[in-house]
Amino acid sequence: MSHRRSRSRALAALITAAAATIAVVSAGAPAVAADPPPPVSSVVATGLDNPRQVSIGAGGTVYVAEAGTGGAGPCLPNPEDPEASVCLGATGAVTQISRGTQTRIVTGLPSLAGADGSGATGPSAVSVRGGNIAVLVGLGGNGESRALLGAGGAALGTVVTGRIGQPLTVAVDVTGYEDAVNPDGAQVDSNPSGFVDVNSKRWTIADAGANAIVTLGGNLADATVAVLPPTFGVPPWGGDPIPAEAVPTNVVVGPDGAYYVSQLLGFPFPAGKSSIWRIVPGQQPTVYATGLSNVTSLAWQHQTLYAVQIKDAGFLDDSPPIGSLRKVVPGAAQHPAVLSGLFAPYGVAISGTTAYVSTGAVLPGGGEVVSVALR
């Protein structure tokens, strides 16, 4: 992957490269020796298509966004492989998990993927309030590239909303905001990957492509909450460190009312350099914790923050995407594993004393949600 593309393509590149290992391994790696023995986990959903962020609704109901498997087209060049394409299909979905039963409650959302359906871009996060649902849909491009996909791709790079069981419509255009504002002043590209409700018509969104956290919708003006700075990492060929793009992947509200943002980092994807940022609107972002790698999701349990690493090792090595759920120690550079050996984990949400983690983020039909009791 060219480092000139790493700014906005890093999340897509990680998922694309991870997908290439599907045929190689789908089993876990042993936990780090310093970590305590992993707790017992249970699989609560199977057969998911490239699952991403997880959320909790009323009564502890679990929801997971499925990025889908793409489709027959129209197609766009794959930004990570000039000899391949990603093609559009209405295969994105949302699955509900309740009382031991899983049900796809939303289908037909746009999805972009290669011919094998792995490593898709599509629905990336979901929020449910009563009978109303909001789904964040990724893109990995800009308004011009989205327009090439026609009407079927119009909801990519947006938040779509509506009543469960009825057609969803575009509420806010995240990619349109990036096109118009381009908060970090660099390449115009949008790949919204995580969000949190401000209210039923306004959302704060982590745009992995834009390196920005933005608040859109409702009766107030759209606004940039923060632009995350790059982190320096040594490229695989050695030499001086070069800037790695921030790549924010999810945003949650902490017990103090501040936003907390997870970070993946772009090329050269330095292991152990990802941070969790604390953001108060109107102030500069501050580092809450560092020493993490390839973080894709966050969730609070009271005063304790948990983070998902989609891959614990450096992204540029040849190892499969084996990741973990980590308990974040504020201000520290090491964070104990709660659950290790997960294949391409992505999202996490917590209900009571139970964490729900989506795994197999690069697998068409092979994704799962696992539950684990927190100590």
N, C-alpha and C positions, 0 to 999 in steps of 0.2 A: 504494500500500500504506500502510495506517495505521501510524504509528510505534508505536501501542499494541500492535500485533500483532507488531512486529518481533522481539521477544525470541526467540520460538521458531519463528517462521515464516520467518526470514530465508533459510535454506538453501532451503526450498521455494519461497519467492518468487523467489529468483534463478533457480532452475531453471525455474519457471513462465514468468517473463518471457523467459528465454533461449529457451525453446521457441517463443515467439511469433515469433522471428526465423528459424525454420527455412526458411520459404518465401522469405525475403529474401536470405540468404547462407549458403553453406556452404564458402566458400573462405577461405584465410588472409589475414592482413594482413602487410605487410612487417615485418621485424625492426627494432627501434630501431637507429638508425645507430651508436650507441656500442657495440653488441654485436658480438662476432666473427661471422664468417659461420657460419650454422647447419650442423651436421654432417648427413651423409646419414642419412635415416631410412627405415625400411621398414614397410609395413603387414603385420602378422602375424595379424590377425583382423578379420573384417568381419561385417556383418549383425547386430550386437549391439543389444539393446533397452535403451536408456538405461543404458549401462555406468557403473559407479562404481569403487570401490576395486579395486586389483590386488594380488596377492601372489605369492610364489615358493614352490614346494614342492620336494621332493626332485628332484635331477638338473636343476634349473633350470626345471622345469615352471612355466608361468605360469597363474594363475587370475584370473578377473575376475568380479565380481558384476554381474548384470544386474537392474536395478530392475523390468523387465517393462513391460507396456503396459496394466495395469489389466484391466477386463473388463466384464461385463454387470451387476455389482452383487451385493449392496446398494451403495448410494451414500451419500456424505456431501457436505454443502456444501463447495465449494472455498473455503478460508479467504482466498484472494487474489482471488476473483471471486464475489460473492454471487449472481450470475446463472447460475453454472455449478456442476457437481458433479464429484467424483472418485469413480470406481466401482471396485469390487473385482473382481479376477480372479486366477486361479492361473497367472499368466504370468511370475513371477519365476524367475530361473535362475542357474546358475553355469556358465561356460564354461572349459574346460581347453585350453591351447595348448601343444602338445608336438611337436617334430620336424616343424614345418611343417603340422601338422594341428590344427584346432580342433574340439572336441566339447563339447556341452552334457552335463555329467555330473550335474547336478541340474536338475530342472524342477518345475513345479507349486507354486512358492512364492508367497505372497500379494503382490499388487501393487495399488496405487491409482493411477489416472491419469484424465485427462479423456477425452473422446470420441475424440480423435485419437491417444491413446496416448503422447503426448509428456510430458516432464517428470515421469515417474512417481516414486512412492515405493515402495520394496520392498527387496529384497536390496541391501545397501550395502557389505558387506565380506565376505571369505572367508579362512579359514585351513585348510590341509590338513596333517595329520600322518599319514604312512603312508596307511592306508585310511580314516582318520577325517577328517571334515570338520566345520567349524563355520561357520555363516553368520549374520552380523548382519543383521537386517531392520529397516528404518526404519519410522516411523509418521507423525510430525507431528501428534500429538494426545495424548490421555490415555486412561486406562482406560475412562472413560465413553464416549468417542467410539468406541473400539475395540470395545466391547461391542455397539454398534449394527450392526456388520458381521457379527455371528454367528460361528459356528464357523470359517468360512473366513478370517476376519481375526484369529484368535486368536494367530497367530505374528507379527503385526506388532508392532514394538517389543520384540523378544526376540532371543536367540541360540538358534538351532536346531542340533542336532548329530546325528551318527550315522555309520554306515558308508556310504561311497560306493556307490550302487546300491541302497540300502535307504531306507525312509521316515525322515525326520528328525523329531526331537521337540524340544520346548522345553526348554532346559537352564537358562536364566536369563531373568527377566522384567525388562528394563530399564525399561519403562514402569511396571511395578508398583512398582519402587523409587522412581521419580520421584513416583508417586502417594502413596506412603507417607512419603517423606522430604522431597521438594522442596528439594534442597540450597541453592538460592539464595533461597528464600522468596518467589519471585515467582509468576507464572502457572504452573500445573501443566501441563506439556507436555513431550513426549519425542519426539526424533527421532534415535535412535542412528545415527551415520554412519561411524564408524571404530573399530577395536579392535585390540588386540594380546594374544597369548596370555601369560598368567602360567604356566599349565600346561594340560593337556588338559581340565580341568574348571573353569577360572577365567580370567576375561578382564578387562582394563582397557579401558574403553569411553569414547569421546568422544561425549557426548550433546549434539548441537547444539541441541536444544530446551531442555534443562535448564541450559545454560551450565556444565556440570559434567563432570568426569572421575571415573568411578566404577569400582570393582573389585567384581565380582560372581561368585558361584559357588564351587564347591569346598567344603572343610571349614571354611574360615574365615568369619567374619562379613562380610556385604556392607558396603562402606565407600565414603565419598566421599573421593576423593584430593585434589581441588581444585575450587573454584569460581572461574571466571575473571571478572575485573572488566570493566565496560563501558569503552569508549573513546569520547572525545568527538569529534563531528564536526559541521560546519556543515551545516544542512539546505539543500536546493536553493533555498529562497526567501530564504536569507541569514539574518542575525541571529546571535544567540549560539549557540555549540556546544551540542548536546544529546547525551545519552549514547546510544551505539550498543551494543547487546547483543553479548556476546563471540562467541557461536556457534563453539564448538570443532568442528572437522570431522574430525580424525584424530589418533591418538596412536601414537607409535613409541618404541622403546627406543633410547637413544643409546649410543655406545661407552663412556660413563662410567656406564652403568646407570640414568641418570635418564630420565624420560619427557619427550618433546618433543611439543608439541601445536600443530597448525595452527589458524588462525583466519580466519573469513570476515568478521565484523562485520555487525551488523544495520543497520536504517535509522538514519541516512541513507546507509549504505554508503560511508563516506569512503574514497576511493582513496588508496593509499599509507600507510594507517594500520593495516593488519593486521600482527600480530606473530606470531612463533613463541615459545612459552613453554617454559621448562625447569621441570620439576616434580619435586621430590623429596618423596615421601610424608612428611607431618609438618611440612613447611616451606612457606612462602608461595611461590607461583609467581614466577619471575623472567623477564624478557624476554631471550631469546637473540638475537633479531634483529627488526628492524622495517622499515618502508618497503615492505611488500608489499601486495598487493591481492587480496581474494577467494581466499584460499588454501584448497584442499580436500584436499591430501594431502602427505605427507612420506615420504622414504626416505633411509637412510644408505648411503654407500659408504665404508667405512673411517671416516675422520675428517671426511668431507665430507657435508653435508646438502643434499638437493635438495627443491624445493617446486614444486607445481603451482598456478598461478593460473588459475581457470576463466574469469576475464575480467581482462585487464590494466588496462582503463579503468574509470572509475567506473560503478557498476551502474545508476545512475538516468539515464544518458544514453541516446540512442536507438541507439547502435552495437551491432552483433552481439557475441555472446560469444566474442571472440577472445582466447585465453589463451596460456600458455607454461609451459615447464619451466625453473625457475630454479636456479642454483647459489647457495646461501645463504652469505653472508659474515658470520661471527659478529660481532655488535655493530655492523654497518653498516646504512645506510639505503638502499643500492642493491645490487642483486644481478644479476649478468649472466645473460642468457638463454642457455640451452643449446639450446632449440628453441622458436622463435616461430611465430606464425601458426596456432596450433592452434584448431580450432573446438570450443568447450566441452570442454576437457580436464578430467579429474577426478582419476583415481587414478594413482599411480606406484609401481613396485617395481623393485628393482635386483638383477640376477644377474651377478656378475663385473663386467665393464666395460660392461654393457648395461643401459640403463633401458627399462622398458616403461610406456607412458603410455596410458591409456584416453582416447578422444576421443568427441565427439558424445554427451555425457552427457544431452542432451535429445532424442535422436533415437530413435524406435521403428524398429528395423530398420536404422538408419543408423550405429550406433556402431562404433568400431574400436579396436584396440590397435595402437600403433606402437612400434617399437623404435628406439633411437638409441644409438650408441656414445658413451660418455663420454670426454672428454679426460683 
